[in-house]
């Protein structure tokens, strides 16, 4: 069970939509079952039916599940095979990320119509600071209602909103408001809201930390707040102890930061059956390098560090990286690097997953490419830019590396990390 499912939902009148919001400038808006909801919007005949979006192969993973599917125990990050066992009559759909990205842009624009202080966390959630929007739109709870009405009216989607004095509490509030709800945590009642919640609701407390704290008799946030900090340091380390102690007392000074600079761009693929054929690995790495190059160019980014991720059949994961002197957004250069890394790694055993990532990003327009001595003035980058233009007109499937054209590998299930 994910931590969001472990939190109690609504029901407390002290934190209803009409509670005192005078000290609550922070909103956390979270779309409800976003990917599944976009699919239902596109196919209205699916409304009311359990819908699961994710990898459809035997090693696929659930990305999103409608609330009808969740009643059967289906959750995001669950293996699709497990979801099928729990809810065999659900509609299972592969992800359509261009559709979800378009819906996300439309929703984020609604947020920015209210305030410029919008901090997206992923495609389907964001923090908003609405302190400066009160004169135009009213108090924070009224702004939250306005946003919810616009999202459903203009996009046909629902969202849940937490209104609170801080980012941490607002995010917990939106979780407790789900689905399609609004929850206000008044500033004087933050501890009343926090302290009964399980310790697993705290940021940075995973399964292992939860078990460690429970062995110490600390089951709730209130228990942790009252615990000696020295005991927490011994159990969790100095940095974690200090941070969790502050959160447990409702102290979270972080501001909403609208400038979210992407730190890396990557893609990975899980094979439906473990792979030992180097040619198939090479094709997978080439396809992933193509995807990463396309995403870099779309984002106007270049990167210096290229990373390879390899997960063995026994789930051991190995990563290798190489940093170049000149940043790139060229798929061929990315592929050459990851293939060299893979060749050196030479795992010599069945492979479950491979991934490609480019890090150390910078804006492409601020990082002019330098030609190496003897290099042609026009090369791979120009060819790939021309391919981008052709793909924009005719579709990506009609153009690509010759070794990938015509290949329809039914044994792979791409699981790109969620933004």
C-alpha positions, 0 to 999 in steps of 0.5 A: 500500500502506498503512503497516500492510501494509508492516510485517512480521508476527510470527515473532520469538520475542523478541516472542511472547505469552510475552515479558517484559511486566513493564514493559509497562502499555500495550495497543493493541487493534485489531479485525480487519477490523472492518466486514467481520467484523461483516457476516460475523457477521451473515451467517455464509454469507459466512465464508471468502469475500472480503467488501468493505465500502464505497461501491458506486458508481463513485466509492465507497471501500473502508472494510474488506476481509476477509482473504480479500479482502486476499489479492487486494490489496484494501485500505481507502481503495482505490477500489471500482472498483479493488477490483472489478478485483482481486477481482471475485468478492468480496461487496460491501456498503454500510456499516451504521454503526449496526451497527458502532457497536453492536458497537463499544460492546459491545467497548469495554465489555469493555475498560472492564470491565478498566480505566477507562483506555480511550482509543478511537481509532475504532470499532475500536481503543483504547489501554488502561492496565492498570497498575492491573488487575494485581491482579485480572487478572494481568500485561499479557499475561494481560489481553490474552489475557483480552480477546481471549477475551471479545471472541471469546466474547461478540461473535464477533469477533477482535482483535489486541493489542500489549503495550508500554511506550508507546502508539506501540510498542503500536500497532506491536505490534498491527499486527505481531500481525495477524490475531488475534494477540498481541505483547509488546514487552519494555521492554529490547527496544524498540529491537530491535523498532523499529530494523529497521522502515521509517521509514514506520512512524513516526507523522507520516511519510507518503509524501512524508516517506518519500521525503525520508528515503530520498533521505537514505539513511534507510530504517529507523527505526534509520537515522533514530535515528542521523542527525544531528538537524540534518540531520533539521531541514533535511529535515523542519522543527524540530518534526517532526525532534524528534518523530520523533527521540524516537519513533525512540529509543522515547521516547513519554511520552503517557499513555492519556487516557480523556476523548476530546472530539470536536472536530467532527462532519460528513458528506460525499458523493461524487457518482457523476458530477460535478454541475453542477445547483445544485438537486442540490447544494442537496439534497445539502447539505440531506441532509448538514446533516440527518445532522450535526444528527442526529449532534450531537443524539445526541452531546449536542453543539452547535457554533459553527462550520459548515464547507463542503467542496467538491471540484471535478471536477479534485480541487481542494478548497475549504473555507469556514467561518462562526462564529456567536455562538450554538452550534447542533445544528439542521439547518436552521440548519446548512443555511442557513449552508452554503448561504450559503457555497456561494452566495458560493463559486459555483464554477461548475464540476462538483462531485465532492464536498461536505461539511458539518462543525460544529466548536467543540463543547460539551455541549448541556446546558451551553450553553442556547439563547438566543432572538433578539428576535422569534423564536418560543419553539418552532421548528426545533429542536423540530420536529427533536427531534419528528422524532428521536422519530418516527424512533426509533419508525418509522425515519428514512426516513419523516420528513425535509425535504419536499424530500428525501422521496421522493428516491432519488438513485442517483447519490450514494455517501455516504462519511462519514469513519471515526471 
